[in-house]
């Protein structure tokens, strides 16, 4: 994998994170809970962020140790493989506090 590939994947992560942040601007938890389209959209964006993170090279990850790469990829795995048991509290908290 090249540095260019890493930059592309990180760019995707940033783009999707910014979309998620924009989607929750002015939204409170009650609005989130009552808006299935928003919940599904945010879950999908977290999935894309995790998939892009999964493709980033180990060298790049090592160069940026403050980013919780394993947790980001783990979120993707949870959403994809345990899709019927996605914790909406975690989705909300991740988008509001971690992106």
URDAKA-V91106 format. One record per residue. N is the residue number from 1. RES is the residue in three letters. OMEGA is omega in whole degrees, 0 to 359 (NA if undefined). Layout:
N;RES;OMEGA
N;RES;OMEGA
//
This chain:
1;UNK;181
2;UNK;175
3;UNK;179
4;UNK;178
5;UNK;179
6;UNK;180
7;UNK;178
8;UNK;181
9;UNK;178
10;UNK;175
11;UNK;176
12;UNK;179
13;UNK;181
14;UNK;179
15;UNK;182
16;UNK;177
17;UNK;178
18;UNK;176
19;UNK;180
20;UNK;179
21;UNK;178
22;UNK;182
23;UNK;183
24;UNK;178
25;UNK;180
26;UNK;181
27;UNK;174
28;UNK;185
29;UNK;180
30;UNK;177
31;UNK;178
32;UNK;182
33;UNK;183
34;UNK;184
35;UNK;182
36;UNK;180
37;UNK;178
38;UNK;180
39;UNK;180
40;UNK;179
41;UNK;181
42;UNK;178
43;UNK;178
44;UNK;180
45;UNK;177
46;UNK;176
47;UNK;180
48;UNK;178
49;UNK;180
50;UNK;179
51;UNK;177
52;UNK;179
53;UNK;180
54;UNK;183
55;UNK;179
56;UNK;184
57;UNK;176
58;UNK;179
59;UNK;179
60;UNK;179
61;UNK;179
62;UNK;180
63;UNK;181
64;UNK;187
65;UNK;179
66;UNK;176
67;UNK;181
68;UNK;186
69;UNK;182
70;UNK;179
71;UNK;179
72;UNK;179
73;UNK;179
74;UNK;177
75;UNK;178
76;UNK;181
77;UNK;179
78;UNK;182
79;UNK;184
80;UNK;189
81;UNK;180
82;UNK;190
83;UNK;179
84;UNK;183
85;UNK;178
86;UNK;180
87;UNK;182
88;UNK;176
89;UNK;180
90;UNK;178
91;UNK;181
92;UNK;182
93;UNK;180
94;UNK;182
95;UNK;183
96;UNK;190
97;UNK;188
98;UNK;182
99;UNK;NA
//
